Amino acid sequence: MTLLGKRIAVVGSGAVGCYYGGMLAHVGHDVRFLIRSDLDAVRRNGLVIDTKGEVIRLPKVQAFATAEEIGPVDLILIAVKTTANRELERLLPPLIGEHTALLTLQNGLGNEEFLSARWGAERVTGALCFVCINRTEPGVIRHLDHGSISIGEFGKPVSERVRAVAAAFNEATVEARAVDNLAGERWRKLLWNIPFNGLSIAARANVAEVLADDDLRSLARSLMDEGLDAARRLGHDIPDAFADWQIERSASMGPYRSSSMIDFESGRPVEVEAIWGEPLRQGLAAGATMPKLDALYRIVKFLANR
């Protein structure tokens, strides 16, 4: 199987959607972007991806205002924030044909379950995007660091279609791997997202500031320990060394502002339940003790709702 000749739709054309969709379009894939606020700018100027010093310009991209204009596709990259999941019930049906696959690039827990309940588990795949990217202006994406993506089936081992998607990303110079345990990969990413996205709001601190402050760095590591315990109780054997590695590799991010921090400071909804609420509920149900995550969840929820 290959993605060549396949139609790909990007739903949620913000930083994540434009970066991964744009990289696929750059190497010749048929990518169609569903865009709202940036539509006029992208139609006029295309997309620009500044990826660690190399500037990729896509002067002409397929940008659409409605899903109906795009029509049925073979693969949908879902990159809306989890706070907008209900909108997918309206956005996705015009894009779904008999064999359409859904690939959620979203953060946190519960997204595959949401899609599966509405369009069938057989369609659903998920991906974890380990990347530092920001949208700096309409149609302009700045890729600061990292960028790898892990892709898996929902509740099943690696399939031919997952390998094909991973191969397409690798061809587009995005490091990608197919994984058998998608749920375990979600917990691996949460080990970073829970502390760093959470402290960015609760302490108003970017990544460099969290790492430079002894108390915040220690708290971040303690939150990772709670996540490790919860993940293991749920059957995902993640070693302590992985958390240590996550702390060490974060140093290269510098003063990176997490997506949650940007959403919070911009007055947009924050993905409270997907990143903090659902992991807490699943961990407690599995018998984990998570007092620090419980406190962080309550603080972030209060600040976000205020």
C-alpha positions in Angstrom: 0.0 0.0 0.0 1.1 3.6 -0.7 -0.3 7.0 -0.2 0.6 8.0 -3.7 -2.5 9.0 -5.6 -4.6 9.0 -2.4 -6.6 12.0 -1.3 -5.7 13.4 2.1 -7.7 16.0 4.0 -6.4 18.0 6.9 -9.1 19.0 9.4 -7.7 21.6 11.8 -5.2 23.6 9.8 -3.4 25.3 12.7 0.3 24.7 13.5 0.1 20.9 13.7 -2.2 20.4 10.7 -0.3 22.8 8.5 3.1 21.4 9.4 2.4 17.7 8.9 0.0 18.2 6.0 2.4 20.7 4.4 5.3 18.4 4.6 3.3 15.7 2.8 2.2 18.2 0.2 5.8 19.4 -0.3 6.8 15.9 -1.6 3.8 15.7 -3.9 0.9 14.1 -2.0 -2.6 15.3 -2.7 -3.4 17.2 0.5 -6.5 19.3 0.9 -6.7 21.7 3.8 -9.9 22.7 5.5 -9.2 26.2 6.8 -11.3 28.8 8.5 -9.6 32.0 9.8 -6.5 31.8 7.6 -8.3 30.8 4.4 -7.8 34.1 2.5 -4.2 34.4 3.5 -3.4 30.8 2.5 -5.2 31.1 -0.8 -3.3 34.2 -1.5 0.2 33.4 -0.2 0.2 29.6 0.3 2.0 28.0 3.2 5.5 28.7 4.6 7.2 26.2 6.9 10.3 27.5 8.6 11.8 24.2 9.7 14.9 24.7 11.8 16.5 27.2 9.4 15.2 25.7 6.1 12.3 27.6 4.6 9.8 25.5 2.7 7.4 27.5 0.5 4.2 26.0 -0.8 2.9 28.9 -3.0 -0.2 27.0 -4.1 -2.0 24.7 -1.7 -5.5 23.2 -1.9 -7.4 25.3 0.7 -11.1 25.0 1.2 -13.7 26.7 3.3 -16.0 23.7 3.8 -15.7 19.9 4.0 -18.4 19.6 1.3 -16.0 21.4 -1.2 -13.4 18.7 -0.5 -15.6 15.7 -0.7 -14.7 12.1 0.2 -11.0 11.4 0.8 -8.9 8.3 1.6 -7.2 9.7 4.7 -8.2 12.4 7.2 -5.6 14.0 9.4 -7.5 15.3 12.4 -5.6 18.2 14.1 -8.4 20.2 15.8 -8.0 20.8 19.5 -9.8 18.2 21.6 -12.0 21.1 22.9 -13.6 21.2 19.4 -14.3 17.4 19.1 -18.0 18.0 18.9 -17.5 20.0 15.7 -16.1 16.9 14.0 -19.6 15.4 14.0 -20.4 18.1 11.4 -17.0 18.4 9.7 -16.1 14.8 9.0 -19.2 13.2 7.3 -18.7 14.9 3.9 -15.1 13.7 3.9 -15.9 10.0 4.7 -16.2 7.5 2.0 -16.5 3.7 2.1 -12.8 3.1 2.9 -11.7 6.4 4.5 -9.2 6.1 7.4 -9.2 8.6 10.3 -5.8 9.6 11.8 -6.0 11.7 14.9 -3.0 13.9 15.7 -4.6 15.2 18.9 -3.2 15.4 22.4 -4.3 13.4 25.4 -6.6 10.5 26.0 -10.0 9.7 24.7 -9.8 10.8 21.0 -9.7 7.4 19.4 -12.6 6.3 21.5 -14.6 9.4 20.5 -14.0 8.7 16.8 -14.6 5.0 17.1 -18.0 5.5 18.8 -19.2 7.6 15.8 -17.5 6.2 12.7 -16.3 2.7 13.7 -13.1 1.4 15.3 -12.0 -0.1 11.9 -11.4 3.4 10.5 -9.5 4.8 13.5 -5.7 5.3 13.8 -3.8 7.7 16.0 -0.5 9.5 16.1 1.6 11.2 18.7 3.4 14.3 17.5 6.6 15.0 19.4 7.3 18.4 18.0 7.8 22.1 18.9 5.9 24.2 16.4 4.1 27.5 16.5 1.9 29.4 14.0 3.6 32.8 13.9 1.1 34.4 11.4 -1.6 33.3 8.9 -0.1 30.5 6.8 3.3 30.6 8.4 4.5 27.8 10.6 7.8 27.8 12.6 9.2 24.4 13.4 11.6 24.9 16.4 12.7 21.5 17.5 12.0 17.7 17.4 9.2 16.6 15.0 8.9 12.8 15.1 5.6 11.1 14.9 4.5 7.7 16.2 1.5 6.1 14.4 -0.6 3.1 15.4 -4.0 1.4 15.0 -6.7 1.9 17.7 -6.6 -1.3 19.8 -4.8 -3.4 17.1 -1.2 -4.2 16.0 0.6 -2.4 13.2 -1.2 -2.6 9.9 -0.3 -2.1 6.3 -2.0 1.2 6.2 -0.2 2.5 9.3 3.1 1.4 7.7 2.1 3.3 4.5 1.4 6.5 6.4 4.7 6.2 8.3 6.6 5.7 5.1 4.9 8.8 3.5 6.0 10.9 6.5 9.6 9.5 6.4 9.7 10.3 2.6 8.7 13.9 3.6 11.7 14.1 6.0 9.4 13.7 9.1 10.8 11.0 11.3 7.9 8.5 11.7 7.5 5.0 13.1 4.7 2.5 13.2 3.9 1.3 16.7 1.9 -1.7 18.0 0.8 -0.1 21.3 -0.8 3.2 20.5 -2.2 3.6 24.1 1.3 3.1 25.5 2.6 5.8 23.2 -0.1 8.2 24.4 1.1 7.8 28.0 4.7 8.4 26.9 3.7 11.7 25.4 1.6 12.6 28.5 4.7 12.2 30.6 5.8 15.4 29.0 2.5 17.2 28.3 1.1 16.8 31.8 3.9 18.6 33.6 5.2 21.1 31.0 1.8 22.1 29.5 0.3 22.2 33.0 3.1 24.2 34.7 3.2 26.6 31.7 -0.3 27.7 32.8 -0.1 27.2 36.6 3.3 28.9 37.0 3.2 31.0 33.8 6.6 29.4 32.9 8.0 28.3 29.5 10.0 25.2 29.2 13.4 26.8 29.9 12.0 28.5 33.0 10.6 25.2 34.3 13.9 23.5 33.8 15.9 26.4 35.4 13.9 26.5 38.6 14.8 23.7 41.0 11.3 23.5 42.5 9.5 23.5 39.2 11.9 21.0 37.7 11.4 18.7 40.7 7.7 19.0 40.5 7.7 18.2 36.8 9.7 15.0 37.5 7.3 14.1 40.3 4.3 14.5 38.0 6.2 12.2 35.6 6.6 9.6 38.3 2.8 9.7 39.0 2.2 9.2 35.2 4.7 6.3 35.1 2.9 4.6 37.9 -0.5 5.0 36.3 0.8 3.9 32.9 2.3 0.7 34.4 -1.0 -0.1 36.3 -2.7 0.2 32.9 -0.3 -2.3 31.3 2.2 0.1 29.7 5.7 -0.7 30.9 7.6 2.6 30.5 11.0 2.7 32.2 12.1 5.5 34.6 14.9 6.3 32.2 12.3 7.5 29.6 11.2 10.3 32.0 14.8 11.3 32.7 15.4 11.4 28.9 12.3 13.6 28.4 13.7 16.1 30.9 17.1 16.1 29.3 15.9 16.5 25.7 13.6 19.4 26.8 16.7 21.6 27.3 17.1 22.0 23.5 13.6 23.6 23.3 14.8 26.7 25.0 12.0 29.2 26.0 9.4 27.2 24.1 5.8 28.1 25.0 3.6 25.1 24.9 0.4 25.0 22.9 -1.7 25.0 26.1 0.2 28.1 27.3 -0.5 29.9 24.0 -4.2 28.9 24.1 -4.6 30.1 27.6 -2.9 33.4 27.1 -4.9 34.0 23.9 -8.2 33.3 25.7 -8.9 30.1 23.7 -10.2 26.9 25.3 -7.6 24.7 26.9 -7.5 20.9 26.5 -8.0 20.4 30.2 -9.9 17.1 30.1 -7.8 15.3 27.4 -4.4 16.2 28.9 -5.1 16.3 32.7 -8.6 15.1 33.5 -8.8 11.8 31.6 -5.3 10.6 32.6 -6.1 11.4 36.2 -9.4 9.5 36.0 -7.8 6.5 34.3 -4.9 6.4 36.7 -7.1 6.6 39.8 -9.4 3.9 38.4 -6.3 1.6 38.0 -5.3 2.2 41.6 -2.6 4.8 41.2 -2.1 7.6 43.7 -1.8 10.9 41.9 -2.1 13.9 44.4 0.1 16.2 42.3 -1.7 15.6 39.1 -5.0 16.0 41.0 -3.9 19.4 42.3 -2.5 20.5 38.9 -5.7 19.4 37.1 -7.9 21.5 39.6 -5.6 24.6 39.2 -5.5 24.4 35.4 -9.2 23.8 35.2 -10.0 26.8 37.5 -7.7 29.1 35.6 -8.9 28.0 32.1 -12.6 28.3 33.1 -12.0 31.7 34.6 
